[in-house]
Amino acid sequence: MRIWNGLGAGLAAGAAGTTALNALTHLDMAARGRPSSSTPQETVEKLAERTGIAVPGDQETRQNRLAGLGPLSGLAAGLGVGAALGLARALGLRPGLLVAGMAAGVGAMAASDAPMTALGVTDPRSWAARDWVSDAVPHVAYGLVTAAVVRRLDQD
């Protein structure tokens, strides 16, 4: 039963962390007047092409579906990393808040950026410092919030 509790705590923590990540991302967009990123939907589109899975609909409907699936893939990554953190804690791995938070943040950043890079949607080697900060800061917040919530939900 402890494993199921850890997974549940991790999913809840991942949802909280994803909310923190999204809030900081949208705050950055509002502060700098920058548009939302199209890379999540481009990643879903390229993944669909590579796997031979059709995203149905006319051009507008298909683009709307991709616009919905892109953010859902980020939510899935956030929940997945949170679940992994909760499971690790349930199995006895209990690093401090900072270490767990950084691990979760790096894990979430890798879960989102690695597929984008592998599919040729983006190349982090070409990013400016501002781009790295815009990506890293929300992921650090994700990791710290996720780790804090997992720790709080683990009453043992």
DSSP file (Angstrom, degrees, kcal/mol; ACC not computed):
  #  RESIDUE AA STRUCTURE BP1 BP2  ACC     N-H-->O    O-->H-N    N-H-->O    O-->H-N    TCO  KAPPA ALPHA  PHI   PSI    X-CA   Y-CA   Z-CA
    1    1 A M     >        0   0    0      0, 0.0     4,-2.2     0, 0.0     5,-0.2   0.000 360.0 360.0 360.0 -31.2    0.0    0.0    0.0
    2    2 A R  H  >  +     0   0    0      1,-0.2     4,-2.4     2,-0.2     5,-0.1   0.866 360.0  54.4 -59.0 -37.2    2.9    2.4    0.7
    3    3 A I  H  > S+     0   0    0      2,-0.2     4,-2.6     1,-0.2    -1,-0.2   0.920 107.6  49.1 -64.3 -43.1    3.8    2.4   -3.0
    4    4 A W  H  > S+     0   0    0      1,-0.2     4,-2.5     2,-0.2    -2,-0.2   0.892 110.9  50.3 -64.7 -38.6    0.3    3.4   -4.0
    5    5 A N  H  X S+     0   0    0     -4,-2.2     4,-2.8     2,-0.2    -1,-0.2   0.909 110.6  50.2 -63.6 -41.4    0.4    6.2   -1.5
    6    6 A G  H  X S+     0   0    0     -4,-2.4     4,-2.5     2,-0.2    -2,-0.2   0.908 111.2  48.0 -63.2 -42.4    3.7    7.4   -2.8
    7    7 A L  H  X S+     0   0    0     -4,-2.6     4,-2.5    79,-0.2    -2,-0.2   0.922 113.1  48.3 -63.6 -43.4    2.4    7.4   -6.4
    8    8 A G  H  X S+     0   0    0     -4,-2.5     4,-2.3     2,-0.2    -2,-0.2   0.923 112.9  47.2 -63.1 -44.4   -0.7    9.3   -5.3
    9    9 A A  H  X S+     0   0    0     -4,-2.8     4,-2.7     1,-0.2    -1,-0.2   0.900 112.4  51.1 -62.9 -40.2    1.4   11.8   -3.4
   10   10 A G  H  X S+     0   0    0     -4,-2.5     4,-2.9    -5,-0.2    73,-0.2   0.893 108.9  49.8 -65.5 -40.2    3.7   12.1   -6.4
   11   11 A L  H  X S+     0   0    0     -4,-2.5     4,-2.0     2,-0.2    -2,-0.2   0.927 113.4  46.2 -63.9 -44.3    0.8   12.8   -8.8
   12   12 A A  H  X S+     0   0    0     -4,-2.3     4,-2.1     2,-0.2    -2,-0.2   0.915 114.5  48.1 -63.1 -42.3   -0.6   15.4   -6.5
   13   13 A A  H  X S+     0   0    0     -4,-2.7     4,-2.9     1,-0.2    -2,-0.2   0.901 109.6  52.4 -65.5 -40.9    2.8   17.0   -6.1
   14   14 A G  H  X S+     0   0    0     -4,-2.9     4,-2.4     2,-0.2    -1,-0.2   0.869 108.6  51.2 -62.8 -36.6    3.4   16.9   -9.8
   15   15 A A  H  X S+     0   0    0     -4,-2.0     4,-1.9     2,-0.2    -2,-0.2   0.913 111.9  46.6 -65.9 -42.4    0.1   18.7  -10.4
   16   16 A A  H  X S+     0   0    0     -4,-2.1     4,-2.1     2,-0.2    -2,-0.2   0.923 113.8  48.4 -64.8 -43.7    1.1   21.4   -7.9
   17   17 A G  H  X S+     0   0    0     -4,-2.9     4,-2.6     1,-0.2    -2,-0.2   0.892 109.8  51.9 -63.3 -40.0    4.6   21.7   -9.4
   18   18 A T  H  X S+     0   0    0     -4,-2.4     4,-2.8     2,-0.2    -1,-0.2   0.873 107.5  53.1 -65.1 -36.9    3.1   21.9  -12.9
   19   19 A T  H  X S+     0   0    0     -4,-1.9     4,-2.5     2,-0.2    -1,-0.2   0.920 109.9  48.0 -63.1 -42.9    0.8   24.7  -11.7
   20   20 A A  H  X S+     0   0    0     -4,-2.1     4,-2.4     2,-0.2     5,-0.2   0.923 112.3  49.3 -62.7 -44.3    3.9   26.6  -10.4
   21   21 A L  H  X S+     0   0    0     -4,-2.6     4,-2.4     1,-0.2    -2,-0.2   0.933 113.2  46.2 -60.0 -47.3    5.7   26.1  -13.6
   22   22 A N  H  X S+     0   0    0     -4,-2.8     4,-2.7     1,-0.2     5,-0.2   0.896 110.9  52.9 -64.8 -39.8    2.8   27.3  -15.7
   23   23 A A  H  X S+     0   0    0     -4,-2.5     4,-2.2     1,-0.2    -1,-0.2   0.933 112.1  44.3 -62.4 -45.6    2.2   30.3  -13.4
   24   24 A L  H  X S+     0   0    0     -4,-2.4     4,-2.4     2,-0.2    -1,-0.2   0.890 113.0  51.9 -66.5 -38.2    5.9   31.4  -13.7
   25   25 A T  H  X S+     0   0    0     -4,-2.4     4,-2.2    -5,-0.2    -2,-0.2   0.935 112.7  44.5 -62.4 -46.1    5.8   30.8  -17.5
   26   26 A H  H  X S+     0   0    0     -4,-2.7     4,-2.4     2,-0.2    -1,-0.2   0.843 111.0  54.2 -70.0 -32.4    2.7   32.9  -17.9
   27   27 A L  H  X S+     0   0    0     -4,-2.2     4,-2.9    -5,-0.2    -1,-0.2   0.914 108.9  49.3 -63.6 -42.3    4.1   35.6  -15.6
   28   28 A D  H  X S+     0   0    0     -4,-2.4     4,-2.6     2,-0.2     6,-0.4   0.906 110.5  50.6 -62.2 -42.1    7.2   35.8  -17.8
   29   29 A M  H  X>S+     0   0    0     -4,-2.2     4,-1.5     1,-0.2     5,-1.0   0.918 113.9  44.6 -61.7 -43.5    5.0   36.0  -20.9
   30   30 A A  H  <5S+     0   0    0     -4,-2.4    -2,-0.2     2,-0.2    -1,-0.2   0.910 115.0  47.7 -68.1 -42.0    3.0   38.9  -19.4
   31   31 A A  H  <5S+     0   0    0     -4,-2.9    -2,-0.2     1,-0.2    -1,-0.2   0.903 123.7  30.8 -67.3 -41.9    6.1   40.7  -18.1
   32   32 A R  H  <5S-     0   0    0     -4,-2.6    -1,-0.2    -5,-0.2    -2,-0.2   0.566 101.2-125.9 -95.4  -8.9    8.0   40.5  -21.3
   33   33 A G  T  <5 +     0   0    0     -4,-1.5    -3,-0.2    -5,-0.3    -4,-0.1   0.815  57.1 152.1  69.1  29.2    5.1   40.6  -23.7
   34   34 A R      < -     0   0    0     -5,-1.0    -1,-0.2    -6,-0.4    -2,-0.1  -0.625  44.4-114.0 -94.2 153.4    6.3   37.4  -25.4
   35   35 A P        -     0   0    0      0, 0.0    -1,-0.1     0, 0.0     2,-0.1  -0.300  38.8 -90.1 -76.8 166.3    4.0   34.9  -27.1
   36   36 A S        -     0   0    0      1,-0.1     2,-0.2     2,-0.0   -10,-0.0  -0.402  51.1 -98.5 -70.1 156.3    3.4   31.4  -25.9
   37   37 A S        -     0   0    0      1,-0.1     4,-0.2    -2,-0.1    -1,-0.1  -0.543  22.5-161.2 -79.2 139.9    5.8   28.8  -27.2
   38   38 A S  S  > S+     0   0    0     -2,-0.2     4,-2.3     1,-0.2     5,-0.2   0.444  70.2  96.5 -94.4  -2.0    4.7   26.6  -30.1
   39   39 A T  H  > S+     0   0    0      1,-0.2     4,-2.4     2,-0.2     5,-0.2   0.855  76.9  56.3 -62.3 -35.5    7.3   24.0  -29.5
   40   40 A P  H  > S+     0   0    0      0, 0.0     4,-2.1     0, 0.0    -1,-0.2   0.949 112.8  40.7 -61.6 -44.7    5.0   21.7  -27.4
   41   41 A Q  H  > S+     0   0    0     -4,-0.2     4,-2.4     1,-0.2    -2,-0.2   0.866 113.9  53.4 -71.5 -33.0    2.5   21.4  -30.3
   42   42 A E  H  X S+     0   0    0     -4,-2.3     4,-2.6     2,-0.2    -1,-0.2   0.885 108.7  51.2 -64.5 -36.7    5.3   21.1  -32.9
   43   43 A T  H  X S+     0   0    0     -4,-2.4     4,-2.6    -5,-0.2    -2,-0.2   0.926 110.3  47.6 -65.1 -45.1    6.8   18.3  -30.8
   44   44 A V  H  X S+     0   0    0     -4,-2.1     4,-2.6     2,-0.2    -2,-0.2   0.910 112.2  51.0 -61.7 -41.6    3.4   16.5  -30.7
   45   45 A E  H  X S+     0   0    0     -4,-2.4     4,-2.2     2,-0.2    -2,-0.2   0.931 112.6  44.4 -62.4 -46.4    3.0   17.0  -34.5
   46   46 A K  H  X S+     0   0    0     -4,-2.6     4,-2.7     2,-0.2    -1,-0.2   0.891 112.9  52.0 -66.5 -38.6    6.5   15.6  -35.3
   47   47 A L  H  X S+     0   0    0     -4,-2.6     4,-2.0     2,-0.2     6,-0.3   0.912 109.5  49.7 -63.3 -42.0    6.0   12.7  -32.9
   48   48 A A  H  X>S+     0   0    0     -4,-2.6     5,-1.8     2,-0.2     4,-0.9   0.915 111.9  48.6 -61.6 -43.0    2.6   11.9  -34.6
   49   49 A E  H ><5S+     0   0    0     -4,-2.2     3,-0.6     1,-0.2    -2,-0.2   0.933 112.0  48.2 -62.2 -46.1    4.3   12.0  -38.0
   50   50 A R  H 3<5S+     0   0    0     -4,-2.7    -1,-0.2     1,-0.2    -2,-0.2   0.825 116.4  42.8 -66.4 -31.4    7.2    9.8  -36.9
   51   51 A T  H 3<5S-     0   0    0     -4,-2.0    -1,-0.2    -5,-0.2    -2,-0.2   0.519 109.3-119.8 -93.4  -5.4    4.9    7.2  -35.4
   52   52 A G  T <<5 +     0   0    0     -4,-0.9     2,-0.6    -3,-0.6    -3,-0.2   0.698  64.0 143.8  76.3  18.2    2.4    7.3  -38.2
   53   53 A I      < -     0   0    0     -5,-1.8     2,-0.3    -6,-0.3    -1,-0.3  -0.826  43.9-138.5 -93.8 122.3   -0.5    8.4  -35.9
   54   54 A A        -     0   0    0     -2,-0.6    -5,-0.0    -3,-0.1    -1,-0.0  -0.587   3.4-146.7 -81.5 137.5   -2.8   10.8  -37.7
   55   55 A V        -     0   0    0     -2,-0.3     7,-0.1     2,-0.1    11,-0.1  -0.920  35.4-138.3 -97.2 108.9   -4.1   13.8  -35.9
   56   56 A P        +     0   0    0      0, 0.0     9,-0.2     0, 0.0     2,-0.1  -0.149  49.9  64.4 -75.8 163.4   -7.6   14.0  -37.6
   57   57 A G  S    S-     0   0    0      4,-0.1    -2,-0.1     5,-0.1     0, 0.0  -0.305  81.9 -61.6 117.8 163.8   -9.5   17.0  -38.8
   58   58 A D  S  > S-     0   0    0     -2,-0.1     4,-3.2     1,-0.1     5,-0.3  -0.131  71.4 -82.6 -67.2 178.4   -9.3   19.7  -41.4
   59   59 A Q  H  > S+     0   0    0      1,-0.2     4,-2.3     2,-0.2     5,-0.2   0.899 130.7  43.0 -56.1 -46.3   -6.4   22.1  -41.2
   60   60 A E  H  > S+     0   0    0      2,-0.2     4,-2.3     1,-0.2    -1,-0.2   0.931 116.5  46.6 -67.0 -45.2   -8.0   24.3  -38.6
   61   61 A T  H  > S+     0   0    0      1,-0.2     4,-2.3     2,-0.2    -2,-0.2   0.905 112.7  50.7 -63.4 -41.7   -9.4   21.5  -36.5
   62   62 A R  H  X S+     0   0    0     -4,-3.2     4,-2.5     2,-0.2    -1,-0.2   0.921 110.4  48.7 -62.6 -44.6   -6.0   19.6  -36.6
   63   63 A Q  H  X S+     0   0    0     -4,-2.3     4,-2.3    -5,-0.3    -1,-0.2   0.885 110.6  51.6 -63.7 -38.0   -4.1   22.7  -35.5
   64   64 A N  H  X S+     0   0    0     -4,-2.3     4,-1.3     2,-0.2    -1,-0.2   0.897 109.7  49.7 -64.8 -39.7   -6.6   23.2  -32.6
   65   65 A R  H  X S+     0   0    0     -4,-2.3     4,-2.8     2,-0.2     3,-0.4   0.933 111.4  48.4 -64.1 -44.5   -6.1   19.6  -31.6
   66   66 A L  H  X S+     0   0    0     -4,-2.5     4,-2.3     1,-0.2    -2,-0.2   0.882 107.2  56.5 -62.2 -37.9   -2.3   20.0  -31.7
   67   67 A A  H  < S+     0   0    0     -4,-2.3    -1,-0.2     1,-0.2    -2,-0.2   0.806 113.4  41.4 -64.6 -28.5   -2.6   23.2  -29.7
   68   68 A G  H  X S+     0   0    0     -4,-1.3     4,-1.4    -3,-0.4    -2,-0.2   0.847 113.4  51.5 -83.3 -38.0   -4.5   21.2  -27.0
   69   69 A L  H  X S+     0   0    0     -4,-2.8     4,-1.9     2,-0.2    -2,-0.2   0.821 100.7  63.6 -71.0 -30.8   -2.2   18.2  -27.1
   70   70 A G  H  X S+     0   0    0     -4,-2.3     4,-1.3     1,-0.2     3,-0.5   0.970 107.9  39.1 -58.6 -57.1    1.0   20.2  -26.7
   71   71 A P  H  > S+     0   0    0      0, 0.0     4,-2.2     0, 0.0    -1,-0.2   0.850 111.9  59.1 -63.2 -32.7    0.2   21.5  -23.2
   72   72 A L  H  X S+     0   0    0     -4,-1.4     4,-2.5     1,-0.2    -2,-0.2   0.858 101.2  55.4 -63.3 -33.0   -1.3   18.1  -22.3
   73   73 A S  H  X S+     0   0    0     -4,-1.9     4,-2.1    -3,-0.5    -1,-0.2   0.880 107.4  49.7 -66.9 -35.6    2.1   16.6  -23.0
   74   74 A G  H  X S+     0   0    0     -4,-1.3     4,-2.5     2,-0.2    -2,-0.2   0.898 109.9  50.3 -66.5 -40.4    3.7   19.0  -20.6
   75   75 A L  H  X S+     0   0    0     -4,-2.2     4,-2.7     2,-0.2     5,-0.2   0.911 109.6  51.2 -62.5 -42.5    1.1   18.1  -18.0
   76   76 A A  H  X S+     0   0    0     -4,-2.5     4,-2.6     2,-0.2    -2,-0.2   0.905 110.1  49.5 -61.7 -41.3    1.8   14.4  -18.5
   77   77 A A  H  X S+     0   0    0     -4,-2.1     4,-2.6     2,-0.2     5,-0.3   0.928 111.9  48.5 -63.2 -44.6    5.6   15.1  -18.1
   78   78 A G  H  X S+     0   0    0     -4,-2.5     4,-2.0     1,-0.2    -2,-0.2   0.905 114.3  44.7 -63.0 -42.9    4.9   17.0  -14.8
   79   79 A L  H  X S+     0   0    0     -4,-2.7     4,-2.7     2,-0.2    -1,-0.2   0.894 113.3  52.2 -67.4 -39.3    2.6   14.3  -13.4
   80   80 A G  H  X S+     0   0    0     -4,-2.6     4,-2.2    -5,-0.2    -2,-0.2   0.918 110.9  45.1 -64.7 -44.6    5.1   11.6  -14.5
   81   81 A V  H  X S+     0   0    0     -4,-2.6     4,-2.3     2,-0.2    -1,-0.2   0.910 114.0  50.7 -66.3 -40.8    8.1   13.2  -12.8
   82   82 A G  H  X S+     0   0    0     -4,-2.0     4,-2.5    -5,-0.3    -2,-0.2   0.919 109.8  49.8 -60.8 -43.8    6.0   13.8   -9.7
   83   83 A A  H  X S+     0   0    0     -4,-2.7     4,-2.5   -73,-0.2    -1,-0.2   0.896 110.2  50.8 -62.0 -40.2    4.9   10.2   -9.7
   84   84 A A  H  X S+     0   0    0     -4,-2.2     4,-2.5     2,-0.2    -1,-0.2   0.898 110.5  49.3 -64.7 -39.4    8.5    9.0  -10.0
   85   85 A L  H  X S+     0   0    0     -4,-2.3     4,-2.1     2,-0.2    -2,-0.2   0.915 112.3  47.8 -65.3 -42.8    9.5   11.3   -7.1
   86   86 A G  H  X S+     0   0    0     -4,-2.5     4,-2.3     2,-0.2   -79,-0.2   0.892 112.6  48.9 -64.5 -40.1    6.7   10.0   -4.9
   87   87 A L  H  X S+     0   0    0     -4,-2.5     4,-1.8     2,-0.2    -2,-0.2   0.917 109.5  51.7 -65.4 -43.9    7.5    6.4   -5.8
   88   88 A A  H  <>S+     0   0    0     -4,-2.5     5,-2.5     1,-0.2    -2,-0.2   0.911 111.4  47.9 -59.4 -42.1   11.2    6.9   -5.0
   89   89 A R  H ><5S+     0   0    0     -4,-2.1     3,-1.6     1,-0.2    -1,-0.2   0.907 109.2  53.0 -65.8 -41.0   10.3    8.3   -1.7
   90   90 A A  H 3<5S+     0   0    0     -4,-2.3    -1,-0.2     1,-0.3    -2,-0.2   0.809 106.6  54.1 -63.3 -29.1    7.9    5.4   -1.0
   91   91 A L  T 3<5S-     0   0    0     -4,-1.8    -1,-0.3    -5,-0.1    -2,-0.2   0.385 130.2 -93.9 -88.0   4.1   10.8    3.0   -1.7
   92   92 A G  T < 5S+     0   0    0     -3,-1.6     2,-0.8     1,-0.3    -3,-0.2   0.406  81.3 133.6 105.9  -3.0   13.0    4.8    0.8
   93   93 A L      < +     0   0    0     -5,-2.5    -1,-0.3    -6,-0.2    -2,-0.1  -0.735  24.1 166.6 -83.4 113.5   15.0    7.3   -1.2
   94   94 A R        +     0   0    0     -2,-0.8     3,-0.1    -3,-0.1    -1,-0.1  -0.548   3.1 169.8-132.9  68.0   14.7   10.5    0.9
   95   95 A P        -     0   0    0      0, 0.0    -2,-0.0     0, 0.0    -6,-0.0  -0.258  45.7 -83.3 -69.2 166.9   17.1   13.2   -0.2
   96   96 A G     >  -     0   0    0      1,-0.1     4,-2.9     4,-0.1     5,-0.3  -0.121  44.9 -98.2 -64.6 168.8   16.8   16.7    1.2
   97   97 A L  H  > S+     0   0    0      1,-0.2     4,-2.8     2,-0.2     5,-0.2   0.899 121.9  48.4 -58.5 -44.8   14.3   19.2   -0.2
   98   98 A L  H  > S+     0   0    0      2,-0.2     4,-2.5     1,-0.2    -1,-0.2   0.925 114.7  44.3 -65.0 -44.9   16.9   21.0   -2.3
   99   99 A V  H  > S+     0   0    0      2,-0.2     4,-2.5     1,-0.2    -2,-0.2   0.936 117.1  45.5 -66.0 -46.1   18.4   17.8   -3.8
  100  100 A A  H  X S+     0   0    0     -4,-2.9     4,-2.5     1,-0.2    -2,-0.2   0.905 114.0  50.3 -63.3 -40.5   15.0   16.3   -4.5
  101  101 A G  H  X S+     0   0    0     -4,-2.8     4,-2.6    -5,-0.3    -2,-0.2   0.911 111.7  46.0 -64.9 -42.9   13.7   19.6   -5.9
  102  102 A M  H  X S+     0   0    0     -4,-2.5     4,-2.9     2,-0.2     5,-0.3   0.905 112.7  51.0 -67.3 -40.0   16.7   20.0   -8.2
  103  103 A A  H  X S+     0   0    0     -4,-2.5     4,-2.5    -5,-0.2    -2,-0.2   0.927 112.8  45.7 -62.3 -43.8   16.4   16.4   -9.4
  104  104 A A  H  X S+     0   0    0     -4,-2.5     4,-2.6     2,-0.2    -2,-0.2   0.907 113.6  49.7 -65.9 -41.1   12.7   16.8  -10.1
  105  105 A G  H  X S+     0   0    0     -4,-2.6     4,-2.4     2,-0.2    -2,-0.2   0.928 113.5  44.6 -63.3 -45.6   13.3   20.1  -11.9
  106  106 A V  H  X S+     0   0    0     -4,-2.9     4,-2.7     2,-0.2     5,-0.2   0.902 113.3  52.3 -64.8 -40.3   16.1   18.6  -14.1
  107  107 A G  H  X S+     0   0    0     -4,-2.5     4,-2.5    -5,-0.3    -2,-0.2   0.914 111.5  45.5 -61.5 -43.4   13.9   15.6  -14.7
  108  108 A A  H  X S+     0   0    0     -4,-2.6     4,-1.6     2,-0.2     5,-0.2   0.894 112.8  50.5 -67.6 -39.4   11.0   17.7  -15.8
  109  109 A M  H  X S+     0   0    0     -4,-2.4     4,-3.2    -5,-0.2     5,-0.4   0.917 113.3  45.7 -64.8 -41.9   13.2   19.9  -18.0
  110  110 A A  H  X S+     0   0    0     -4,-2.7     4,-2.2     1,-0.2    -2,-0.2   0.899 109.0  56.1 -66.2 -40.1   14.7   16.8  -19.6
  111  111 A A  H  < S+     0   0    0     -4,-2.5    -1,-0.2    -5,-0.2    -2,-0.2   0.819 119.1  32.3 -63.8 -29.8   11.2   15.2  -20.1
  112  112 A S  H  X S+     0   0    0     -4,-1.6     4,-0.9    -5,-0.1    -2,-0.2   0.867 125.1  39.8 -93.3 -41.3   10.1   18.2  -22.0
  113  113 A D  H  X S+     0   0    0     -4,-3.2     4,-2.5    -5,-0.2     5,-0.2   0.836 105.1  63.4 -81.3 -32.6   13.2   19.4  -23.8
  114  114 A A  H  X S+     0   0    0     -4,-2.2     4,-3.1    -5,-0.4     5,-0.2   0.933 105.0  44.8 -62.0 -47.4   14.8   16.1  -24.8
  115  115 A P  H  > S+     0   0    0      0, 0.0     4,-2.2     0, 0.0     6,-0.3   0.907 113.2  52.2 -62.6 -37.9   11.9   15.0  -27.1
  116  116 A M  H  <>S+     0   0    0     -4,-0.9     5,-2.5     2,-0.2     6,-1.2   0.904 114.4  42.8 -62.1 -40.3   11.9   18.5  -28.6
  117  117 A T  H ><5S+     0   0    0     -4,-2.5     3,-1.4     4,-0.2    -1,-0.2   0.929 113.1  51.0 -71.1 -45.9   15.6   18.3  -29.3
  118  118 A A  H 3<5S+     0   0    0     -4,-3.1    -2,-0.2     1,-0.3    -1,-0.2   0.838 111.4  48.6 -61.9 -33.2   15.5   14.7  -30.5
  119  119 A L  T 3<5S-     0   0    0     -4,-2.2    -1,-0.3    -5,-0.2    -2,-0.2   0.445 115.8-114.5 -88.2   0.5   12.7   15.5  -33.0
  120  120 A G  T < 5S+     0   0    0     -3,-1.4    -3,-0.2     2,-0.3    -2,-0.1   0.682  79.9 125.5  78.1  17.8   14.5   18.6  -34.3
  121  121 A V  S   <S+     0   0    0     -5,-2.5     2,-0.3    -6,-0.3    -4,-0.2   0.857  81.0   2.2 -75.8 -35.1   12.0   21.1  -33.0
  122  122 A T        -     0   0    0     -6,-1.2    -2,-0.3    -9,-0.2    -1,-0.2  -0.958  58.4-145.0-145.8 162.3   14.6   23.1  -31.1
  123  123 A D    >   -     0   0    0     -2,-0.3     3,-2.6    -3,-0.1     4,-0.3  -0.875   5.8-161.8-132.4 100.4   18.3   23.1  -30.5
  124  124 A P  G >  S+     0   0    0      0, 0.0     3,-1.3     0, 0.0    -1,-0.1   0.733  88.1  70.7 -55.7 -22.5   19.3   24.2  -27.0
  125  125 A R  G 3  S+     0   0    0      1,-0.3    -3,-0.0    -3,-0.1     0, 0.0   0.753  99.2  48.9 -65.3 -21.2   22.9   24.8  -28.2
  126  126 A S  G <  S+     0   0    0     -3,-2.6    -1,-0.3     2,-0.0     2,-0.1   0.443  86.8 115.8 -96.4  -0.5   21.4   27.8  -30.1
  127  127 A W    <   -     0   0    0     -3,-1.3     2,-0.1    -4,-0.3    -5,-0.0  -0.428  61.6-131.5 -72.8 142.5   19.5   29.2  -27.2
  128  128 A A     >  -     0   0    0     -2,-0.1     4,-1.9     1,-0.1     3,-0.5  -0.423  32.5-100.2 -79.8 165.1   20.5   32.6  -25.8
  129  129 A A  H  > S+     0   0    0      1,-0.2     4,-2.4     2,-0.2     5,-0.2   0.886 125.0  56.0 -55.0 -40.9   21.0   33.1  -22.0
  130  130 A R  H  > S+     0   0    0      1,-0.2     4,-2.5     2,-0.2    -1,-0.2   0.876 105.2  52.2 -60.8 -37.8   17.5   34.6  -21.7
  131  131 A D  H  > S+     0   0    0     -3,-0.5     4,-1.5     2,-0.2    -1,-0.2   0.909 109.4  49.2 -64.5 -42.7   16.0   31.5  -23.4
  132  132 A W  H  X S+     0   0    0     -4,-1.9     4,-3.4     2,-0.2     5,-0.3   0.914 111.9  48.2 -63.0 -42.8   17.8   29.2  -20.8
  133  133 A V  H  X S+     0   0    0     -4,-2.4     4,-2.3     1,-0.2    -2,-0.2   0.922 109.1  53.4 -64.0 -43.6   16.6   31.4  -17.9
  134  134 A S  H  < S+     0   0    0     -4,-2.5    -1,-0.2     1,-0.2    -2,-0.2   0.796 118.5  36.8 -61.6 -28.6   13.0   31.3  -19.3
  135  135 A D  H  X S+     0   0    0     -4,-1.5     4,-1.0    -3,-0.1    -2,-0.2   0.861 119.9  45.1 -88.8 -42.2   13.2   27.5  -19.5
  136  136 A A  H  X S+     0   0    0     -4,-3.4     4,-2.6    -5,-0.2     5,-0.2   0.912 104.1  58.2 -74.8 -43.9   15.2   26.8  -16.3
  137  137 A V  H  X S+     0   0    0     -4,-2.3     4,-2.3    -5,-0.3     5,-0.2   0.924 108.3  45.2 -58.8 -48.8   13.5   29.1  -13.7
  138  138 A P  H  > S+     0   0    0      0, 0.0     4,-2.5     0, 0.0    -1,-0.2   0.867 113.5  51.8 -62.8 -32.6   10.0   27.6  -14.1
  139  139 A H  H  X S+     0   0    0     -4,-1.0     4,-2.5     2,-0.2    -2,-0.2   0.866 107.9  50.9 -71.4 -34.5   11.5   24.1  -14.0
  140  140 A V  H  X S+     0   0    0     -4,-2.6     4,-2.5     2,-0.2     5,-0.2   0.927 111.6  48.2 -64.1 -44.2   13.4   24.9  -10.8
  141  141 A A  H  X S+     0   0    0     -4,-2.3     4,-2.6    -5,-0.2     5,-0.3   0.923 110.3  52.5 -60.9 -43.8   10.1   26.2   -9.3
  142  142 A Y  H  X S+     0   0    0     -4,-2.5     4,-2.9     1,-0.2     5,-0.2   0.950 111.1  47.1 -53.9 -50.9    8.4   23.0  -10.5
  143  143 A G  H  X S+     0   0    0     -4,-2.5     4,-2.6     1,-0.2     5,-0.2   0.911 113.4  46.0 -62.0 -45.2   11.0   20.8   -8.8
  144  144 A L  H  X S+     0   0    0     -4,-2.5     4,-2.3     2,-0.2    -1,-0.2   0.911 115.7  45.5 -67.2 -42.5   11.0   22.7   -5.5
  145  145 A V  H  X S+     0   0    0     -4,-2.6     4,-2.5    -5,-0.2     5,-0.2   0.932 114.3  49.1 -65.1 -44.7    7.2   22.8   -5.3
  146  146 A T  H  X S+     0   0    0     -4,-2.9     4,-2.4    -5,-0.3    -2,-0.2   0.932 113.5  45.8 -60.7 -46.9    6.9   19.1   -6.3
  147  147 A A  H  X S+     0   0    0     -4,-2.6     4,-2.3    -5,-0.2    -1,-0.2   0.903 112.7  50.8 -63.9 -41.2    9.5   18.0   -3.7
  148  148 A A  H  X S+     0   0    0     -4,-2.3     4,-2.2    -5,-0.2    -1,-0.2   0.907 112.0  46.4 -64.1 -41.7    7.9   20.1   -1.0
  149  149 A V  H  X S+     0   0    0     -4,-2.5     4,-2.6     2,-0.2     5,-0.2   0.912 111.4  51.2 -69.0 -41.8    4.4   18.7   -1.6
  150  150 A V  H  X S+     0   0    0     -4,-2.4     4,-1.2    -5,-0.2    -2,-0.2   0.937 112.2  47.6 -58.6 -46.0    5.7   15.1   -1.8
  151  151 A R  H  < S+     0   0    0     -4,-2.3     3,-0.2     1,-0.2    -1,-0.2   0.905 112.9  48.4 -62.1 -41.5    7.5   15.6    1.5
  152  152 A R  H  < S+     0   0    0     -4,-2.2    -1,-0.2     1,-0.2    -2,-0.2   0.878 111.4  49.1 -69.0 -37.1    4.4   17.2    3.1
  153  153 A L  H  < S+     0   0    0     -4,-2.6     2,-1.1    -5,-0.1    -1,-0.2   0.686  93.8  82.9 -76.0 -17.5    2.1   14.4    1.9
  154  154 A D     <  +     0   0    0     -4,-1.2    -1,-0.1    -3,-0.2  -148,-0.0  -0.755  57.4 178.2 -88.5  99.8    4.5   11.7    3.3
  155  155 A Q              0   0    0     -2,-1.1    -1,-0.2     1,-0.2    -2,-0.1   0.522 360.0 360.0 -83.6  -5.5    3.5   11.6    6.9
  156  156 A D              0   0    0      0, 0.0    -1,-0.2     0, 0.0    -2,-0.0   0.482 360.0 360.0 -81.5 360.0    5.9    8.8    7.9
